[in-house]
Amino acid sequence: MSKQPSHMTILRKIFKAIDIDTVLEFGTGLISTPFFIDRCKSVVSVEQQDRRFHQMAQVLHEEYQHLLPLLLLGPGRGSEWLASADDVYDLVLVDGHSQARYRDVNEAFSHTEIIVAHDTEDKRYSWEKIVVPEGWQIVECTAAPIHTTVWTKRAEVVDALTAKKKENE
């Protein structure tokens, strides 16, 4: 089994299937953030926990001097910030503050056609509070112990994530 987090396997499949130039991520990561920076023209990384922000900014700033993550302290601050913005992203990754993940997903529906959320097997994140708009498809990736869910309007993303399942049928 791969030592990469389950959401990275999913992100690699998406990036292989379509061009992704702009990414918004809730939750700065040692693996995901460099992955996005190396492949995208624009990466906005929202961190909602002070200690994590300073840890990640220090580590990532050494390698990516042009990266300045956005610190919005407290659950819900990221989705509040996004609600006030007109920005649109090719992909939104939700892997941030535990009390804000469902809010981040709900707000992201208005700012992208692809949302990837990590840890969706964990009921503590209140995933049941997500309200999926009409026209969106859901792909639940449950092969790894830690689940990743993708909401998308893009058929090619669904195809990329379900190709192996179809081959096995």
Stockholm file with secondary structure:
# STOCKHOLM 1.0

chainA/1-169         MSKQPSHMTILRKIFKAIDIDTVLEFGTGLISTPFFIDRCKSVVSVEQQDRRFHQMAQVLHEEYQHLLPLLLLGPGRGSEWLASADDVYDLVLVDGHSQARYRDVNEAFSHTEIIVAHDTEDKRYSWEKIVVPEGWQIVECTAAPIHTTVWTKRAEVVDALTAKKKENE
#=GR chainA/1-169 SS CCSSCHHHHHHHHHHHHSCCCEEEEESCCTTHHHHHHHHCSEEEEEECCHHHHHHHHHHHHHHCTTCCCEECCSTTHHHHHHHTCCCCCSEEEECCCTTTHHHHHHHHTTTCSEEEEECTTCGGGCGGGCCCCTTCEEEEECSSSSCEEEEESCHHHHHHHHHHHHHHC
#=GC SS_cons         CCSSCHHHHHHHHHHHHSCCCEEEEESCCTTHHHHHHHHCSEEEEEECCHHHHHHHHHHHHHHCTTCCCEECCSTTHHHHHHHTCCCCCSEEEECCCTTTHHHHHHHHTTTCSEEEEECTTCGGGCGGGCCCCTTCEEEEECSSSSCEEEEESCHHHHHHHHHHHHHHC
//
